[in-house]
Each structure stands twice: as C-alpha cells, then as structure tokens.
Amino acid sequence: MLKIQDVTFAYKKNSPVLDRFSLEINEGGIYGLLGKNGTGKSTLLYLIMGLLHPQTGQVTYNGTETRLRLPELLSDMFIVPEEYNLPGIPIQKYINAIKPFYPRFDEKMMYDCLEKFEMPREINLGALSMGQKKKVYMSIALAARTRLLLMDEPTNGLDIPSKSQFRKVVAASTDPDQIIVISTHQVRDVELLLDHVIMIEPNKVLLNTKMDQLFGDDEVINLEEVFNKLLQQEKGL
C-alpha cells in the first residue's frame, strides 16, 4: 500500500537526509518508526504526505505518487505533526470546515476521543495548552478515519496520565485495515501499542517486523534494548 523507493532528499545541497532510502508497508496496523534524532523520521513522514518532494526516487500510496497531492489521495491521508497551530475558533466551527475533505469523518468518534482525554466538548482552539492541543488534534485525526494516519512525536507535551490515555484512545479508535505510523524517539511511550516496528539508521532499515515475531508471549517488551543491540551489530561490536 505504501512504497518508498530509492528516495533521496536533502534540505541543503550535498547533505542528504535520506539517500536512496527504501521501505514498504503492505498491511494495516500500528507501526512504530524508531530511530535516533537526525535519521530523517520526520522528513520521511512529510515525504509520504507529499509535503516534501524527493530529489530522486518516489513515494507511492496505493500506486499513486503522493507528491501529486491529488484530492482523492489527500482525503485518505492525515498527519499529526510534532508542532502546529490551531485557529482561535470553536472546535465545532473547525470541524464543519474540514469535514467535507474527509468523507469518512466520524464526529461521534471525535467527541468520544475528547471524552477519553477528559477534554470538554465546548472548546476554543486558540485557548489550549500544548498538551491540550495534542489531545484535540489527535482526536480529530483519528475521527477523520483515513486509511493512512501519520503521527510525529505524538506524546511530546503530554504528562504521564495523558500518555496512558493516548495509548488507550488510539487502541480503541483504529480500524484493522488502517495504517498508523507513529514516529518517535520516546519508545517506552508507545511500545505496548505497536503491531509492527520499523527501526532505521541513516539510509537504512535495520528492522521491519511484527511485534509478535520479535517478542514471545513470555518476553518483556523492550524496544530500546533491541535497538541498541542492532546499533552495536551495525558497528561490529
């Protein structure tokens, strides 16, 4: 469904963030995109959305290049960036404005998510803290019910109880055929939520596998330990 093929992208000439990078995601589930800072995780999400264009290679979703930003493609994709601003208007006015772009938008789901986040129904989007903005925007993103949902560092700005709420809300609000990619370096916040894990180093996929193939039923899940072992193997240690 999602194919990244030999993609090269650089913000500065001769300093590529990604160089002939390839990755495929072919089935629904919650994917953790893990890697050190500077490995291009956020850049990869923006390339997938077509907000950045690769200098070489291509990114396709269901066979269509995302850089084309076709309306029928955009209506089935949503991104929650790490940082964003929301307009100073009531939430219902905002929802009325964006709903026509997302044919599967589920307003009831959005308010259910807000309730699970312990947020009121009547909200002015311009009067929210960073953590509150995260909760509201993630509720909107899940309610859009796009088959591809990208989240960049979604737990940044959330306190410990809110991180637990985040895991519960995402787990309860996803469809089996939906692809959710969560890019993060705060592995412990999301590891119990994941169906698949993708670990990357610059220009290389170190691991792309299902969680149940990585850990047995009796094993304690610790993705940080797995990642550190893979990095040591890469360095020949």
C-alpha positions as CSV (number, residue, x, y, z in Angstrom):
1,M,0.0,0.0,0.0
2,L,2.8,2.4,0.9
3,K,6.0,2.2,-1.0
4,I,9.1,4.4,-0.6
5,Q,11.6,3.5,-3.4
6,D,15.2,4.7,-3.7
7,V,14.3,8.1,-2.2
8,T,16.9,10.8,-1.9
9,F,16.1,14.1,-0.1
10,A,18.3,17.0,1.0
11,Y,17.5,20.3,2.6
12,K,21.0,21.5,1.7
13,K,22.9,20.6,-1.4
14,N,25.2,17.6,-1.0
15,S,23.9,16.9,2.6
16,P,21.1,14.4,2.0
17,V,18.9,13.5,5.0
18,L,17.8,10.4,3.1
19,D,19.9,8.8,0.3
20,R,18.4,6.0,-1.8
21,F,16.1,5.0,1.1
22,S,13.5,2.3,0.6
23,L,10.7,1.0,2.7
24,E,7.4,-0.8,2.1
25,I,4.3,-1.1,4.4
26,N,1.8,-3.5,2.9
27,E,-0.8,-4.2,5.6
28,G,-2.8,-2.4,8.3
29,G,-1.7,-2.0,11.8
30,I,0.1,0.4,14.2
31,Y,3.7,0.9,13.1
32,G,6.4,2.4,15.3
33,L,9.0,4.3,13.3
34,L,12.0,4.4,15.6
35,G,15.5,5.9,15.2
36,K,17.9,8.3,16.6
37,N,17.5,12.1,16.1
38,G,18.7,13.1,12.7
39,T,17.9,9.9,10.9
40,G,15.1,11.5,8.9
41,K,12.0,10.2,10.6
42,S,10.0,13.5,10.4
43,T,11.3,14.1,6.9
44,L,10.1,10.7,5.8
45,L,6.6,11.5,7.1
46,Y,6.4,14.7,5.2
47,L,7.7,12.9,2.0
48,I,4.9,10.3,2.5
49,M,2.3,13.1,2.7
50,G,3.7,14.8,-0.4
51,L,4.5,18.0,1.6
52,L,8.2,17.4,0.6
53,H,9.3,16.1,-2.8
54,P,12.2,13.7,-3.2
55,Q,15.1,14.7,-5.4
56,T,15.2,11.1,-6.7
57,G,13.0,8.1,-6.2
58,Q,9.3,8.1,-5.5
59,V,6.8,7.7,-2.7
60,T,3.5,6.0,-3.7
61,Y,0.4,5.2,-1.7
62,N,-2.0,2.7,-3.4
63,G,0.0,3.1,-6.6
64,T,-0.2,6.9,-6.8
65,E,2.7,9.3,-6.2
66,T,2.0,11.3,-3.1
67,R,3.9,14.4,-4.4
68,L,1.0,14.9,-6.8
69,R,-1.3,15.7,-3.8
70,L,-4.4,14.6,-5.6
71,P,-7.6,15.3,-3.7
72,E,-8.8,11.7,-3.7
73,L,-5.4,10.7,-2.2
74,L,-5.4,13.5,0.4
75,S,-8.8,12.6,1.6
76,D,-7.4,9.2,2.7
77,M,-4.3,10.6,4.5
78,F,-3.8,12.6,7.6
79,I,-0.7,13.8,9.5
80,V,-0.3,15.0,13.1
81,P,2.9,17.0,13.0
82,E,5.1,17.4,16.1
83,E,4.3,21.2,16.3
84,Y,1.3,23.0,14.8
85,N,-1.0,25.9,15.4
86,L,-4.8,25.8,15.6
87,P,-7.1,28.8,14.8
88,G,-8.7,30.6,17.6
89,I,-12.3,29.4,16.8
90,P,-14.7,27.0,18.5
91,I,-13.9,23.3,17.7
92,Q,-17.3,22.7,16.0
93,K,-16.6,25.5,13.6
94,Y,-13.3,24.0,12.8
95,I,-14.8,20.5,12.3
96,N,-17.5,21.9,10.0
97,A,-14.8,23.4,7.8
98,I,-12.7,20.3,7.5
99,K,-15.3,17.5,7.3
100,P,-16.0,17.9,3.6
101,F,-12.4,16.9,2.9
102,Y,-12.7,13.6,4.8
103,P,-15.7,11.5,3.6
104,R,-15.3,9.0,6.5
105,F,-15.1,11.7,9.2
106,D,-16.9,10.4,12.4
107,E,-17.9,13.3,14.6
108,K,-19.2,11.0,17.3
109,M,-15.8,9.3,17.4
110,M,-14.1,12.7,17.8
111,Y,-16.2,13.6,20.8
112,D,-15.7,10.1,22.3
113,C,-12.0,10.6,22.0
114,L,-12.2,14.0,23.6
115,E,-14.1,12.5,26.5
116,K,-11.5,9.8,27.0
117,F,-8.9,12.5,27.0
118,E,-11.0,14.3,29.7
119,M,-11.5,17.3,27.4
120,P,-14.8,19.3,27.3
121,R,-17.0,19.3,24.2
122,E,-17.0,23.1,24.0
123,I,-13.5,24.2,23.2
124,N,-12.0,27.3,21.7
125,L,-8.9,26.0,19.9
126,G,-7.0,29.2,20.5
127,A,-7.1,28.9,24.3
128,L,-5.4,25.5,24.7
129,S,-2.1,24.5,26.2
130,M,0.4,22.4,24.1
131,G,-0.8,19.2,25.7
132,Q,-4.4,20.0,25.2
133,K,-3.8,20.9,21.6
134,K,-2.2,17.4,21.1
135,K,-5.3,15.7,22.6
136,V,-7.7,17.7,20.4
137,Y,-5.8,17.3,17.2
138,M,-5.2,13.6,17.7
139,S,-8.9,13.2,18.4
140,I,-9.6,15.0,15.1
141,A,-7.0,12.9,13.3
142,L,-8.5,9.6,14.5
143,A,-12.0,10.7,13.7
144,A,-11.0,11.5,10.1
145,R,-10.7,7.7,9.7
146,T,-8.2,8.0,6.9
147,R,-6.6,4.7,5.9
148,L,-3.2,6.3,6.4
149,L,-2.5,8.2,9.5
150,L,0.9,9.6,10.4
151,M,1.9,10.9,13.9
152,D,5.2,12.7,14.6
153,E,6.2,12.5,18.2
154,P,2.6,12.5,19.4
155,T,3.4,12.1,23.1
156,N,5.7,15.2,23.3
157,G,4.0,17.7,25.6
158,L,1.8,15.0,27.3
159,D,2.0,14.3,31.0
160,I,2.2,10.7,32.3
161,P,-1.5,10.2,32.7
162,S,-2.2,11.7,29.3
163,K,0.4,9.3,27.7
164,S,-1.6,6.4,29.1
165,Q,-4.8,8.0,27.8
166,F,-3.2,8.3,24.4
167,R,-2.4,4.6,24.1
168,K,-6.0,3.7,25.1
169,V,-7.6,6.2,22.7
170,V,-5.5,5.0,19.7
171,A,-6.0,1.3,20.5
172,A,-9.8,1.8,20.8
173,S,-10.2,4.1,17.7
174,T,-8.4,2.3,14.8
175,D,-9.7,0.1,12.0
176,P,-8.0,-3.2,11.1
177,D,-7.1,-2.0,7.6
178,Q,-5.8,1.3,8.7
179,I,-2.1,2.1,8.6
180,I,-0.9,4.2,11.5
181,V,2.7,5.2,11.6
182,I,4.0,6.7,14.8
183,S,7.4,8.3,14.6
184,T,9.1,8.8,18.0
185,H,12.3,8.5,20.0
186,Q,10.3,8.1,23.2
187,V,10.0,4.4,22.6
188,R,8.6,3.5,26.1
189,D,5.5,5.7,25.4
190,V,4.3,3.6,22.5
191,E,5.9,0.2,22.5
192,L,2.9,-1.6,24.1
193,L,0.6,-0.1,21.4
194,L,2.5,-1.3,18.4
195,D,1.7,-4.2,16.0
196,H,4.8,-3.6,13.9
197,V,8.2,-1.9,14.5
198,I,10.4,-0.2,11.9
199,M,13.9,0.8,13.1
200,I,16.0,3.0,10.9
201,E,19.5,4.3,10.7
202,P,20.6,6.9,8.1
203,N,19.6,5.5,4.7
204,K,19.0,2.0,6.1
205,V,16.1,0.0,7.5
206,L,17.6,-2.0,10.4
207,L,14.4,-3.8,11.3
208,N,10.9,-4.1,9.8
209,T,8.9,-6.8,11.6
210,K,5.8,-7.6,13.6
211,M,6.0,-7.3,17.3
212,D,4.8,-10.8,17.9
213,Q,7.7,-12.1,15.8
214,L,10.2,-10.0,17.8
215,F,8.9,-10.9,21.3
216,G,7.4,-14.2,22.6
217,D,4.4,-14.3,24.8
218,D,6.5,-14.6,27.9
219,E,9.1,-12.0,27.0
220,V,9.2,-8.5,28.4
221,I,8.9,-5.9,25.6
222,N,11.9,-3.6,25.5
223,L,12.4,-2.0,22.1
224,E,15.2,0.3,23.4
225,E,17.3,-2.8,24.2
226,V,16.6,-4.3,20.7
227,F,17.5,-1.0,19.0
228,N,20.8,-0.7,21.0
229,K,21.7,-4.3,20.1
230,L,21.1,-3.6,16.4
231,L,23.2,-0.5,16.5
232,Q,26.1,-2.4,18.1
233,Q,25.8,-5.1,15.4
234,E,26.0,-2.3,12.8
235,K,29.2,-1.0,14.4
236,G,30.6,-4.5,14.6
237,L,30.7,-4.5,18.4
